[in-house]
Structure formats: structure tokens, C-alpha cells
Amino acid sequence: ENDNKESLIQINQFDNEICFKDVSFKYKDDINLQNINLKITKGQKIGIVGESGSGKSTLIELLLQFYSASDGEILIDNQNIDSADFRSLFTLVTQDVMLFNDTILNNLLLGNNTATKKEIETATKAAHIHQIIENCENGYNTIIGAGGNNLSGGEKQRIGIARALLSNAPILVFDEPTSSLDSETNDYVNKTLDSLDETKTIITITHKLNSIEEYDHIFVMKNGTIIEQGSHQFLLNKCGVYKKLYEIQTLKSYHES
């Protein structure tokens, strides 16, 4: 399907909103998503939560045009995403950061090959990785090694986050971006995401609910549908699924500390 993308016009600007209208997605005989309706406005920070298998990643994969919806439509600025190539609007950060056997600098520049030294350092400081890079034998010119194998999981993730911050994409999508970060770095990275330029739109899939407390809007998914939505406080007051998930986590971290 993606082969047709090459001939589609590329859209590089995001002005207003992303809109899912009655979107369903069936893969083989499994129904992964049904009747999804949601709006994400430019500049918003959005959290998507729910147990594994609830459809969170599928939602993002449709938005990133990895697949096409079986029913309904996804619009970006009122244009159906099947009608053009919207991929350059997005930067995706996942648990498994793609790193190449090259210098740290070149790996960072994949996000934006015209970035200045100052921009690069601003991004790496924000992702809490600048000092670690400086301490490497050759600093930013240190070779990472195939797959980033001489970095820890947390270091790889931070390089991925710095690369996303450097990118010119207006919409940053984080899929469990801080899964292998210790809690201090996790807090630091979350503060960074909270303080990002207001023109950037952030969509975060996470099971760490404390990392999205400040977000504008949270969608709670279960079995491929959105069952609750609203701000963190609104959802806590609602005493539903979100509150249960939140209480379980708060108790867990209380026992661990």
C-alpha cells in the first residue's frame, strides 16, 4: 500500500487539527479498533493510555499511515490522510530507537541535517544526554556501533528523544518513550516535553500515568474503543478505569520507594 505514497503529494504543514471520524480497523479477522472519534488540536499534549492490547499502538499506526482504516476517515486539517503523504509531519519515538553504526552526531542529525551545534546541544541537554556524550572518548564524534550496542537502553532512548526534539516535525509521537529510563531521568524528560515549544503537538502512548498528569487531554482505551477521555483531574473525579489504573500505579511506586 505504501508504494502508492511515493506518487502522493507531500504535506509539510500542520495548521489546525487531527480528526478521527468513526474510524474502525480490522486486521485479518481481529477487530483492533472500532468507532474511534477523537480530535487533537495543534499545540495540544495528548496522552493515550490503556492496558496492552487495547489498541493504542494501532491508533498511532493508522495516523502514521502504516495502515489504512477499514472504515471511517482520518483527517488532518480537513484533508483525508489517504489523499496525500503526511508522514513528514510526524516524528516517532519508540522503545526501540533506530541507531546506526556511525557517530553520535550523525545519528542525531537524522532528525534534522541542518541543525546547528547550539540546536544540537540544546536538544541533548533537554534529553539529559549531553553530559554523557561529552564524557565519551570522542564526544559527539564517538561511533555508536551497530544498533547502538555500546550504549545502555536508557542512553539510546535519550538519543532518540534528542533526535525528535531536533526534528522539524510539528507533531511528536512517543510510544512508551521512557520505558527504560530510571525515574530521575524519566521526570527530567517529562519536564522537557512539558516545556516544549507550544507550536509542537505531542501524542504520548504510555503506561506511566504520572508522566501525563499535566497533559491537555487523555484518551483511555479498552478493547479497541475509547472508553473515557478528559484531563487527568477530570478522569480521577470520574472514578472509572483511569482512576483505577492510576491508583494501582501510585500504590506500586509507593511500595517500591
LUMRONU-116044 format. One record per atom (N, C-alpha, C): residue in three letters; x, y, z. Coordinates in steps of 0.02 Angstrom, whole numbers, plus 50000, padded with zeros to 5 digits. Example, Ala and Ser with C-alpha at 12.3 -4.5 7.8 and 13.67 -1.06 7.14 Angstrom:
2
ALA506604971650390/ALA506154977550390/ALA506604983550390/SER506424988850354/SER506844994750357/SER506455000250394/
//
This chain:
257
GLU500414994050000/GLU500005000050000/GLU500435006350000/ASN500985006050039/ASN501395011950045/ASN501765013749981/ASP501775009149933/ASP502115010749870/ASP501765016549835/ASN501105016949844/ASN500745022449812/ASN500925029149843/LYS501175028949904/LYS501345035149940/LYS501845039249900/GLU502285035649864/GLU502825039349829/GLU502535044449780/SER501955042649750/SER501685047149700/SER501225052549730/LEU501075051849795/LEU500625056749827/LEU501005063149844/ILE500625068549845/ILE500935074949862/ILE501115074849936/GLN501695077749952/GLN501915077650022/GLN501695084050058/ILE501385083050116/ILE501145088750155/ILE501645090150211/ASN501865096350216/ASN502375097950266/ASN502135102750319/GLN501495104350319/GLN501255109350365/GLN500645106850403/PHE500625108350468/PHE500055106450509/PHE499785112750541/ASP499145114450526/ASP498875120850549/ASP498355120350604/ASN497905115550600/ASN497335115750645/ASN497225109450687/GLU496995104050654/GLU496825098250695/GLU496855091650658/ILE496925086450699/ILE496875079550676/ILE496185077150699/CYS495845073750655/CYS495165071650673/CYS495045064350651/PHE494875060050697/PHE494665053150681/PHE493905053150680/LYS493605051050624/LYS492875050750620/LYS492655043550609/ASP492335040750660/ASP492075033850656/ASP492575028950627/VAL493185029250651/VAL493715025050623/VAL493695018050653/SER493685013050609/SER493755006050631/SER494325002950591/PHE494624997950621/PHE495174994550587/PHE495144987150603/LYS495124983250550/LYS495114976050557/LYS495744973250526/TYR496094969050563/TYR496674965750534/TYR496514958350531/LYS496514955450472/LYS496284948550462/LYS495584948150493/ASP495484943750543/ASP494814943450571/ASP494764946950638/ASP495334949550661/ASP495314953050725/ASP495074960150715/ILE494624962350758/ILE494434969350756/ILE494894972850806/ASN495314977250781/ASN495784980650826/ASN495504987150853/LEU495124990650811/LEU494854997050832/LEU494134997550808/GLN493695000350848/GLN493025001450822/GLN492745008250844/ASN492465011650793/ASN492125018150804/ASN492535023050845/ILE493135024450823/ILE493555029250858/ILE493385036350833/ASN493185040550879/ASN493085047650864/ASN493515051750911/LEU493965055550882/LEU494365059850926/LEU494635065750887/LYS494795071050925/LYS495085077050895/LYS495715078850933/ILE496225080750896/ILE496835083150927/ILE496995089850894/THR497025095050935/THR497135101750908/THR497875103450909/LYS498095107250861/LYS498795109150857/LYS499025112250923/GLY499615109950947/GLY499895112651009/GLY499665109051071/GLN499205104251064/GLN498975100551123/GLN499475095051141/LYS499455093351206/LYS499825087351228/LYS499295082151246/ILE499345076551212/ILE498825071351217/ILE499135064951244/GLY498795061751292/GLY499015055251317/GLY498535049951293/ILE498805044051275/ILE498375038351258/ILE498575032651304/VAL498095030251344/VAL498255025151394/VAL497765019351389/GLY497945013951422/GLY497525008051421/GLY497975001951428/GLU497674996251445/GLU498084990251454/GLU498364987951387/SER498864983551389/SER499144981451324/SER498614977651286/GLY498624978751220/GLY498114975651178/GLY497474979751172/SER497474985751201/SER496854989751199/SER496784993651133/GLY497334993651092/GLY497284996951027/GLY497665003551023/LYS498045005151074/LYS498405011551075/LYS498895012251016/SER499305007051006/SER499805007450953/SER499475007250884/THR498945003350878/THR498595002950813/THR498335009850793/LEU498075013550842/LEU497825020350829/LEU498375024650798/ILE498975024150827/ILE499545028150803/ILE499765025650734/GLU499755019050725/GLU499985016350660/GLU499535018650603/LEU498885019450617/LEU498435022050567/LEU498595029350552/LEU498725033150606/LEU498875040250598/LEU499525041250558/LEU500005036750569/LEU500645037250534/LEU500625034050464/GLN500035031950444/GLN499935029150377/GLN500315022550366/PHE500425018750420/PHE500705012050411/PHE500165007550382/TYR499535008850402/TYR498955005150376/TYR498415010150360/SER497905007850324/SER497325012150311/SER496725009650351/ALA496315014250373/ALA495725012450412/ALA495265008050369/SER494925003250401/SER494434999050365/SER493795003050354/ASP493625007250402/ASP493025011350398/ASP493175018150428/GLY492755023050408/GLY492835029750435/GLY493425033250402/GLU493605039050429/GLU494155042750398/GLU494555046550450/ILE495185047650433/ILE495625051650474/ILE495795057850434/LEU495665063650463/LEU495785069950428/LEU496335073850464/ILE496765076850425/ILE497235081750453/ILE497105088250418/ASP496935093450457/ASP496725099850427/ASP496205098750373/ASN495695094750390/ASN495135093350345/ASN495305089550281/GLN495895086850278/GLN496075083050218/GLN496165075650238/ASN495835071250200/ASN495885064050215/ASN496615061850207/ILE496875058250257/ILE497595056550253/ILE497755051750197/ASP497245048350169/ASP497395043850113/ASP497535047750049/SER497375054250050/SER497425058049987/SER498115061149977/ALA498545060650028/ALA499215063750022/ALA499695060150069/ASP500325062050066/ASP500825059050110/ASP500955063950167/PHE500715062250227/PHE500765066650285/PHE501345064650330/ARG501755059750308/ARG502225056850355/ARG502745061750382/SER502905066950342/SER503425071550366/SER503175076050422/LEU502525075750437/LEU502275079750494/LEU502445076550561/PHE502645070150558/PHE502725066350620/PHE503445064250633/THR503635064350696/THR504235060950717/THR504015055950770/LEU504235049650761/LEU504025044350807/LEU504605042150850/VAL504495041950916/VAL505005039350961/VAL504705033150995/THR505035027450985/THR504775021251015/THR505265018651068/GLN505095013051098/GLN505555009951147/GLN506205007951113/ASP506135005551051/ASP506735003151016/ASP506965008550967/VAL507465012250988/VAL507695017850946/VAL508155015150892/MET508025017150830/MET508445015050774/MET509095019050775/LEU509655015650785/LEU510295019150784/LEU510745015650735/PHE511185019650703/PHE511615016850651/PHE512335016950673/ASN512725012650641/ASN513435011950658/ASN513805018050630/ASP513755023550666/ASP514015029950644/ASP514135034150706/THR514325040450696/THR514455044650755/THR513795046450789/ILE513845048150853/ILE513255050450889/ILE512965056550853/LEU513405061050831/LEU513185067050796/LEU512765065350735/ASN513005060750693/ASN512635059050632/ASN511975055650648/ASN511955051850702/ASN511325048850723/ASN510825054150745/LEU511075059350777/LEU510635064850798/LEU510385068850738/LEU510835069750689/LEU510665073850630/LEU510155070550584/LEU510015064050595/LEU509495060850555/LEU508835064550562/GLY508735067450620/GLY508115071150633/GLY508085077750597/ASN508665080550582/ASN508685087250552/ASN509405088650531/ASN509555087450467/ASN510265087650448/ASN510555094650441/THR510145099750455/THR510415106550452/THR510475109650521/ALA510385105550573/ALA510405108250642/ALA511095111150658/THR511095116650694/THR511725119750715/THR511985116350778/LYS512615117650794/LYS512915114750854/LYS512505116750916/LYS512285122950917/LYS511905125550975/LYS511235121850981/GLU510895120950924/GLU510245117450924/GLU510335110250949/ILE510885107050926/ILE511015100150945/ILE511125099651020/GLU511525104351047/GLU511665104051118/GLU511045105651160/THR510635110151135/THR510015111751171/THR509585105451176/ALA509545101751120/ALA509125095651119/ALA509425090251164/THR510095089351161/THR510385083951201/THR510365085651276/LYS510425092051292/LYS510365094051363/LYS509655092751387/ALA509175094451344/ALA508465093451363/ALA508315086051372/ALA508645081851334/ALA508525074651339/ALA508985071351391/HIS509375075651426/HIS509795073051481/HIS510345068451456/ILE510615069851397/ILE511125065251370/ILE511775068951352/HIS511755075651351/HIS512335079651331/HIS512965077751371/GLN512895077551436/GLN513475076251479/GLN513775069451465/ILE513335064551454/ILE513565057751440/ILE513955057651375/ILE513705061251325/ILE514045061551259/ILE514735064851268/GLU514745070451305/GLU515375074151316/GLU515895069651349/ASN515655065151393/ASN516125060751429/ASN516365054851387/CYS516055053751328/CYS516285048451284/CYS516975050251257/GLU517335045151237/GLU518035046051216/GLU518105051551163/ASN517675051351112/ASN517725056451059/ASN517115061151058/GLY516805061851116/GLY516235066451120/GLY515705064751068/TYR515475069951033/TYR514935069050984/TYR515175065050924/ASN515825064250916/ASN516095060350859/ASN516225053150877/THR515995051050935/THR516065044050956/THR515615039750911/ILE515895034150888/ILE515495029450847/ILE515055025350894/ILE514425024950876/ILE513945021550920/ILE514005013950915/GLY514195011350857/GLY514205004050849/GLY513535001750823/ALA513534995950790/ALA512924993550758/ALA512364992950808/GLY511794995950792/GLY511204995550836/GLY511304999150902/GLY511845003050907/GLY511955006750969/GLY512155002251026/ASN512504996651008/ASN512614991551060/ASN513104993551115/ASN513474999151106/ASN513885001151164/ASN513555006751205/LEU512895007151199/LEU512515011851242/LEU512005007851282/SER511815010451340/SER511295007051378/SER510615008651347/GLY510115004851366/GLY509435006051339/GLY509205013151353/GLY509335015551414/GLY509135022351432/GLY509495027651390/GLU510135026451376/GLU510525031251335/GLU510255031451263/LYS510085025451238/LYS509805025251170/LYS509155029151167/GLN508735028051218/GLN508085031551218/GLN508185039051220/ARG508675041251259/ARG508795048451265/ARG509055051451199/ILE509455047451164/ILE509685049851098/ILE509075050251051/GLY508635045351055/GLY508025045551014/GLY507595051651030/ILE507555053251094/ILE507145059051115/ILE507485065551091/ALA508145065951098/ALA508505071951074/ALA508405072750999/ARG508435067150963/ARG508345067450890/ARG507645069950873/ALA507155067750911/ALA506465070050899/ALA506405077550913/LEU506735079750967/LEU506695086850985/LEU507025091150930/LEU507535088350899/LEU507895091950846/LEU507495092350781/SER507045087550772/SER506715086950708/SER506245092850697/ASN506125094450635/ASN505685100050620/ASN504955097950618/ALA504825091550632/ALA504135089050627/ALA503695092650679/PRO503095094850659/PRO502665098350706/PRO502305093750755/ILE502295087250741/ILE501935082650785/ILE502415077150809/LEU502515076850874/LEU502955071850903/LEU502545066250933/VAL502685060150913/VAL502315054350938/VAL502785050050979/PHE502605049051042/PHE503025045051086/PHE502645038651105/ASP502935032951087/ASP502615026551104/ASP503035023451161/GLU502785023951222/GLU503155021751281/GLU503875024351280/PRO503955030951275/PRO504625033651261/PRO505115032951318/THR504855032051379/THR505315032051436/THR505325025351471/SER505165019951435/SER505095013451468/SER505745011251501/SER506335012751472/SER506945010351505/SER507335016051537/LEU506995021151559/LEU507345026551594/LEU507225025851670/ASP507735027451708/ASP507635027351781/ASP507185033251799/SER506915033251860/SER506385038051875/SER506625045251873/GLU507255046451891/GLU507505053351891/GLU507535056051819/THR507835052051774/THR507875054151704/THR507175054751674/ASN506755050051693/ASN506065050051670/ASN505725056651687/ASP505805058851750/ASP505505065251771/ASP505785070951731/TYR506445070651719/TYR506785076051684/TYR506525076551612/VAL506485070751579/VAL506245070651510/VAL505525073051506/ASN505115070951555/ASN504415073251555/ASN504365080851562/LYS504795083651605/LYS504795091051612/LYS504965094251546/THR505445091251511/THR505645093851446/THR505065093751398/LEU504705088151395/LEU504135087651349/LEU503595092751368/ASP503505093751434/ASP503005098551457/ASP503175105651435/SER503825107051430/SER504015113951417/SER504175115251343/LEU504015110351300/LEU504165111151229/LEU503775117051199/ASP504065119551147/ASP503755124851108/ASP503015123551096/GLU502605128551109/GLU501875127551107/GLU501615125751038/THR502015126850986/THR501755125150920/THR501815117550907/LYS502215114250948/LYS502295106950940/LYS501695103350970/THR501445098450934/THR500905094250959/THR501215087750983/ILE501025085451043/ILE501325079351070/ILE500795074151082/ILE500925068151057/ILE500475062451069/ILE500895057051103/THR500705055251164/THR501105050451202/THR500685044351222/ILE500925038451200/ILE500635032251224/ILE501055030151284/THR500745029051341/THR501155027251398/THR500755023251448/HIS501105019351489/HIS500765016251545/HIS500975019751610/LYS501445024651603/LYS501655028551663/LYS501195034551668/LEU500645033851704/LEU500145039051705/LEU500395045551737/ASN500885044851783/ASN501135050951815/ASN501505055451766/SER501685052651708/SER502055056751660/SER501595061051617/ILE500935059951622/ILE500485063851579/ILE499975067851619/GLU500105068451685/GLU499635072051728/GLU499505079151704/GLU500015082251674/GLU499945089251653/GLU499675090051582/TYR499535084351549/TYR499325084751479/TYR498625087751472/ASP498485090351412/ASP497835093651400/ASP497265088651400/HIS497385082851371/HIS496835078251361/HIS497105071151360/ILE496735066551391/ILE496955059551394/ILE496385055151368/PHE496565050551323/PHE496075045751297/PHE496225038951330/VAL495715035951359/VAL495805029351391/VAL495495024151346/MET495895019151326/MET495645014151279/MET495555007351312/LYS495075003751287/LYS494964996751308/LYS494654993051250/ASN494924987151234/ASN494644982951180/ASN494504986851116/GLY494974991151097/GLY494904994651033/GLY494415000351031/THR494175002551089/THR493735008451090/THR493985013351142/ILE493765019551135/ILE493925024651185/ILE493365024351237/ILE493545022851299/ILE493015022051349/ILE492965028151395/GLU493495032051400/GLU493485038151441/GLU493955043151410/GLN493805049551421/GLN494285054651399/GLN494185061051438/GLY494715064851442/GLY494695071151479/GLY495375072651509/SER495405077851551/SER496035079451584/SER496145074451640/HIS496755074251666/HIS496935069851721/HIS496455070651780/GLN496345076951800/GLN495915078251858/GLN495185076051845/PHE494955077651784/PHE494275075751765/PHE494185068151770/LEU494685064551745/LEU494645057251744/LEU494695054251814/LEU495085057351857/LEU495115054951927/LEU494435055951960/ASN494125061751948/ASN493475063151979/ASN492935058451954/LYS493035055851894/LYS492535051651862/LYS492505044751895/CYS493055043051931/CYS493075036651967/CYS492955030551922/GLY493255030651863/GLY493175025051817/GLY493815021151809/VAL493925018751748/VAL494505014551733/VAL495165018251745/TYR495185024551723/TYR495805028451730/TYR496005028951804/LYS495505030451845/LYS495655031251917/LYS495935024751945/LYS495645019151925/LYS495895012551949/LYS496625011551928/LEU496755012751863/LEU497445011851838/LEU497925016351877/TYR497705022451889/TYR498135027351923/TYR498275025251995/GLU497745022752029/GLU497835020752099/GLU498295014752105/ILE498225010052058/ILE498665004152059/ILE499395006352053/GLN499515011052007/GLN500205013451997/GLN500475017252055/THR500065021452084/THR500285025552140/THR500475021152198/LEU500065015952210/LEU500205011252264/LEU500855007452251/LYS500935005452186/LYS501515001552168/LYS502155005552180/SER502145011952157/SER502755015952165/SER502875017652238/TYR502335017852277/TYR502395019252348/TYR502755013352382/HIS502565007152361/HIS502875001252391/HIS503595000352368/GLU503735002752307/GLU504415001752281/GLU504895006652312/SER504645012552333/SER505115017752357/SER505295016652429/
//
